[in-house]
Amino acid sequence: MTPMMVDSFENSAPGMRQLMENYSLMVRMGEPEEVADAVLWLKSRASPYINGTSFAVDGGHLAGTHGPAKWTCSVSAGWAPKPISMAFLA
């Protein structure tokens, strides 16, 4: 676990953090404690048969929306991504 994601936002284009948050199913960045919880679970007796695999502790980013064109979840389902301009990427 590294501060890589936090540090990368300090030197990125304005709005990049917001863009990354919107691409996550949780519509927010994760907390270090949430990553630590996953590590502790893997180290616990609750996961004795798990080995040799990777876990993405990313709030659903990999399974996420992959951009505004794929945002089809209804607001009634409990969340809706916040629309943002991607003009700064041009």
C-alpha positions, 0 to 999 in steps of 0.5 A: 500500500502506497500513497501513489494515488494520493500523490498523483492527484496533487500533480494532475490536471484540475478535475482529475480526482473528480473524474476518477471518483465518477468512474467508480461505482462507489462515486468516491475514492477509497480510504486507506482503512478500507484497503487495510480491511481487505488485507486483514481479511486476507490474513485472517482465518476467514480466507484460508483457501485463498492464495495466488490471486489478485484483489482489486480493492477499488470500490468497483472502479474496474467493474465500473462505468468506463465513462459517461456513455455507460452510465445507465444506472437509475437514480432510484437504484441509490446512486447516480454519477455526477456529470463533469466536463472532460474538456480539460483532457483535450 
